[in-house]
Amino acid sequence: MTPLPRDTADPVHTGLPVDTIEIPENPLAVSTDDARSLSVALFHRLRSLAEGTAEYSYVRNTLVELNLSLVKYAARRFRNRSEPFEDIVQVGTIGLIKAINRYDVGRGVEFATFAVPTITGEMKRFFRDTSWSVKVPRRLQELRLDMAKSCDAMEQDLGRRPTDHELAEHLGVSDDALAEGRQAANCYVAESLSTSVGQDSDGGSLPRSLGTEEEAYRRIEDLETLKPLLTALGERDRLVLQLRFGDELTQSQIGERLGISQMHVSRLLSRIMAKLRAGMLEDARDGEEETQVQVPEDDGAH
């Protein structure tokens, strides 16, 4: 244990004299209860110190280490994000430091209650600033990360940037899949809506230059997500979908074609649609939230 230097501050509310506070050599190994009580004592000590002094920095850094578990707790809420967990923890640590700087131990609010919203808010700002500007399938998000890592590694080995074919071969994907991954990378960071467009400052803001939302674009995105889900369906299920939505046959006509009742066709379509919806929602899930994606509804026409 490392004792803090003595000073003349008042005793801490815990009953522990300020000048006898001892800090463990490894604050990260302290139990949750001990970390909580020690943090209270250190916050009282911090309030008595001049900001910018060596002791102030030492106490604040110790508070960061004692409360890193709060950051990891908040980060686990976002563990399904494409960003590395370590990056999320690093951003959350910035939020923890901000919470320590703003916390007033004299108000009687527990530090964890005060800090977690600040930590979580910092993480959400990080995702807002570095997230995908449009919905991109998870496989393409992962491919983008693999492309970036492999490209840097290959450049070191080759002494030059690898060609697209070399990179695709290294990743074990087709040239077309690599091109799709590059296109997805363009969706990673969105332009600020306050950005000026045009050659001069009078070009207007970006929202003014945007057209109305095209329904066709949304359908293309949904179809791209549907492709692997359709491939995974059984042969009969794909045939039923082709007859219903491709050939635009009624359920009765499909039943006649397949030798089954219209009611059986209706049940088949309901099951297939439910399966596709579940697959699309799984692909659209982003962190703790789900993005609702529309699958064509069967109108039940006979």
C-alpha positions in Angstrom: 0.0 0.0 0.0 1.2 3.5 -0.8 0.3 6.2 1.8 -0.7 9.6 0.4 1.3 12.6 1.7 0.0 14.1 4.8 -2.0 17.4 4.7 -4.2 19.3 7.0 -7.6 18.6 5.4 -10.6 17.7 7.5 -11.3 14.0 8.2 -13.2 12.1 5.6 -16.9 11.2 6.2 -16.0 7.5 6.3 -14.2 8.1 9.6 -10.8 7.6 8.0 -8.4 10.5 8.6 -7.4 12.1 5.3 -3.7 11.8 6.1 -3.9 8.1 6.7 -5.5 7.1 3.3 -3.5 4.3 1.8 -3.7 3.4 -1.9 -3.2 -0.2 -3.0 -0.3 -0.9 -5.3 -2.7 -2.4 -7.8 -6.0 -0.4 -7.7 -7.4 -2.6 -10.4 -7.4 -5.6 -8.1 -9.4 -4.0 -5.3 -12.9 -5.4 -4.6 -15.9 -3.4 -5.6 -16.9 -2.5 -2.1 -13.3 -1.5 -1.2 -13.1 0.6 -4.4 -16.3 2.4 -3.5 -15.3 3.3 0.0 -11.8 4.2 -1.0 -13.1 6.4 -3.9 -15.2 8.4 -1.4 -12.1 9.1 0.7 -10.0 10.0 -2.4 -12.7 12.4 -3.7 -12.6 14.2 -0.4 -8.8 14.3 -0.7 -9.0 15.5 -4.3 -11.3 18.4 -3.3 -8.6 19.7 -1.0 -5.8 19.6 -3.5 -4.7 22.2 -6.1 -5.5 21.2 -9.6 -2.3 20.6 -11.7 -0.2 19.5 -8.8 1.6 16.1 -8.8 -0.5 14.8 -5.9 -3.8 15.9 -7.6 -2.8 14.0 -10.8 -1.8 11.0 -8.7 -5.1 10.9 -6.8 -7.2 11.4 -9.9 -5.3 8.7 -11.8 -5.9 6.3 -8.9 -9.7 7.2 -9.0 -9.7 6.3 -12.7 -8.1 2.9 -12.0 -10.4 2.2 -9.1 -13.5 2.8 -11.3 -12.5 1.3 -14.6 -15.0 -1.5 -13.9 -17.7 1.1 -14.5 -16.3 1.7 -18.0 -16.2 -2.1 -18.8 -19.8 -2.5 -17.4 -21.0 0.3 -19.8 -19.0 -1.1 -22.7 -20.5 -4.5 -22.5 -23.8 -2.9 -23.5 -22.2 -2.2 -26.9 -20.2 -5.5 -27.3 -22.1 -6.4 -30.5 -20.9 -3.3 -32.3 -18.3 -3.7 -35.1 -15.8 -1.4 -33.3 -13.2 -3.3 -31.2 -14.1 -3.6 -27.6 -10.8 -2.0 -26.6 -11.6 1.1 -28.5 -15.0 1.4 -26.8 -13.3 1.0 -23.4 -10.8 3.7 -24.3 -13.6 6.1 -25.3 -15.5 5.2 -22.1 -12.4 6.0 -20.0 -12.5 9.5 -21.4 -16.1 9.8 -20.1 -14.9 8.4 -16.7 -12.3 11.1 -16.5 -14.9 13.8 -17.3 -17.1 12.4 -14.6 -14.3 12.5 -12.0 -13.6 16.1 -12.9 -17.3 17.1 -12.5 -18.2 15.0 -9.5 -19.0 16.8 -6.2 -18.6 14.3 -3.4 -20.4 16.8 -1.0 -23.7 16.3 -2.7 -24.1 12.8 -1.4 -24.8 11.1 -4.8 -23.0 7.8 -5.3 -20.2 8.2 -7.9 -21.3 5.2 -10.0 -24.8 6.7 -10.3 -23.3 10.0 -11.5 -20.6 8.5 -13.7 -22.3 5.8 -15.8 -24.6 8.2 -17.8 -21.5 10.3 -18.6 -19.5 7.3 -19.7 -22.3 5.9 -21.8 -22.9 9.3 -23.4 -19.3 9.5 -24.4 -19.6 6.1 -26.1 -22.7 7.0 -27.9 -21.0 10.2 -29.3 -18.2 8.0 -30.5 -20.6 5.7 -32.4 -22.5 8.7 -33.8 -19.3 10.2 -35.1 -17.7 7.0 -36.5 -20.7 4.8 -37.4 -22.1 3.7 -40.7 -24.0 6.4 -42.5 -26.4 3.8 -44.1 -27.3 0.3 -43.0 -24.6 -2.1 -44.2 -24.8 -5.9 -43.7 -22.6 -7.2 -40.9 -20.6 -9.4 -43.2 -19.5 -6.3 -45.2 -18.7 -4.4 -42.0 -16.4 -7.3 -41.0 -14.9 -7.5 -44.5 -14.1 -3.8 -44.4 -12.1 -4.3 -41.2 -10.3 -7.3 -42.6 -9.5 -5.4 -45.8 -8.0 -2.5 -43.8 -5.8 -4.7 -41.6 -4.7 -7.0 -44.4 -3.9 -4.1 -46.8 -1.6 -2.5 -44.2 0.2 -5.8 -43.5 0.6 -6.7 -47.1 2.0 -3.2 -47.9 4.7 -3.8 -45.2 5.6 -7.2 -46.8 5.5 -6.1 -50.4 6.9 -2.6 -50.1 3.9 -1.3 -52.0 0.1 -1.3 -51.9 -1.3 -4.7 -52.9 -3.5 -4.9 -56.0 -7.2 -5.7 -55.5 -6.7 -9.2 -56.9 -3.8 -9.8 -54.5 -5.8 -8.5 -51.6 -8.9 -10.7 -52.5 -6.7 -13.7 -52.8 -5.1 -13.1 -49.4 -8.6 -12.7 -47.8 -10.0 -15.7 -49.6 -12.8 -13.8 -51.3 -13.7 -13.1 -54.9 -12.8 -9.9 -56.7 -16.5 -9.0 -56.8 -16.8 -9.5 -53.0 -13.8 -7.2 -52.5 -15.4 -4.5 -54.7 -18.5 -4.8 -52.6 -16.4 -4.4 -49.4 -14.8 -1.2 -50.9 -18.2 0.2 -51.7 -19.4 -0.5 -48.1 -16.3 1.3 -46.8 -17.6 4.5 -48.4 -20.6 4.3 -46.1 -18.5 4.3 -42.9 -18.4 8.0 -42.0 -21.2 10.4 -42.8 -20.6 13.9 -43.9 -21.7 16.6 -41.4 -25.1 18.0 -42.4 -23.7 21.5 -41.8 -21.0 21.0 -44.4 -21.0 23.6 -47.2 -21.2 22.3 -50.7 -20.0 24.0 -53.9 -16.9 26.0 -54.6 -17.5 28.8 -52.2 -19.0 29.4 -48.8 -22.3 30.4 -50.4 -22.9 27.0 -51.8 -25.5 26.2 -49.1 -25.6 23.4 -46.6 -25.7 19.7 -47.5 -29.4 19.1 -46.6 -30.4 21.7 -49.3 -28.5 19.7 -51.9 -30.2 16.4 -51.0 -33.1 15.1 -53.0 -36.0 13.2 -51.6 -35.6 9.7 -50.4 -35.8 7.2 -53.2 -38.0 4.2 -52.4 -36.0 2.2 -55.0 -32.8 2.6 -53.0 -34.4 1.2 -49.9 -35.6 -1.8 -52.0 -32.1 -2.4 -53.4 -30.7 -2.4 -49.8 -33.4 -4.9 -48.7 -32.8 -7.1 -51.7 -29.0 -7.2 -51.0 -29.7 -8.3 -47.5 -32.2 -10.9 -48.7 -29.8 -12.6 -51.2 -28.0 -14.9 -48.7 -31.3 -15.6 -46.8 -33.0 -16.7 -50.0 -30.0 -18.9 -50.9 -30.4 -20.6 -47.5 -34.0 -21.5 -48.2 -35.1 -25.0 -49.4 -35.8 -25.6 -53.0 -39.6 -25.7 -52.6 -39.6 -22.5 -50.5 -37.7 -20.6 -53.2 -40.1 -22.0 -55.8 -43.1 -20.8 -53.8 -41.6 -17.3 -53.6 -40.8 -17.3 -57.3 -44.3 -18.2 -58.2 -45.9 -15.7 -55.8 -43.7 -12.6 -56.2 -41.9 -13.4 -59.5 -44.7 -14.8 -61.6 -47.3 -13.0 -59.5 -49.6 -16.1 -59.2 -52.3 -16.2 -56.7 -52.2 -18.6 -53.8 -54.8 -20.8 -55.5 -52.8 -20.9 -58.7 -49.7 -21.8 -56.8 -51.7 -24.6 -55.1 -52.8 -26.0 -58.4 -49.2 -25.9 -59.8 -47.8 -27.7 -56.8 -50.8 -30.0 -56.1 -51.5 -28.6 -52.7 -54.4 -26.6 -51.2 -54.6 -22.9 -51.1 -54.6 -23.0 -47.3 -51.3 -25.0 -47.4 -49.8 -22.4 -49.7 -50.9 -19.6 -47.3 -49.2 -21.4 -44.4 -46.1 -21.9 -46.4 -45.9 -18.3 -47.3 -46.4 -17.2 -43.7 -43.6 -19.5 -42.5 -41.2 -18.3 -45.2 -41.9 -14.6 -44.6 -41.4 -15.1 -40.8 -38.1 -16.7 -41.5 -36.9 -14.0 -43.8 -38.0 -11.2 -41.4 -36.1 -12.9 -38.6 -33.0 -13.1 -40.8 -33.2 -9.4 -41.9 -33.8 -8.2 -38.3 -30.7 -10.2 -37.2 -28.7 -8.5 -39.9 -30.0 -5.1 -39.1 -29.4 -5.4 -35.4 -27.0 -2.7 -34.4 -25.6 -2.9 -30.9 -28.4 -2.7 -28.4 -31.0 -1.5 -30.9 -32.7 -3.2 -33.8 -33.5 -1.5 -37.1 -36.8 -2.5 -38.5 -36.5 -3.6 -42.2 -39.5 -4.3 -44.3 -40.0 -7.7 -46.1 -42.7 -7.7 -48.8 -46.0 -8.7 -47.3 -48.2 -11.2 -49.0 -51.6 -9.6 -49.5 -53.3 -13.0 -49.2 -54.9 -12.8 -52.6 -56.3 -16.2 -53.7 
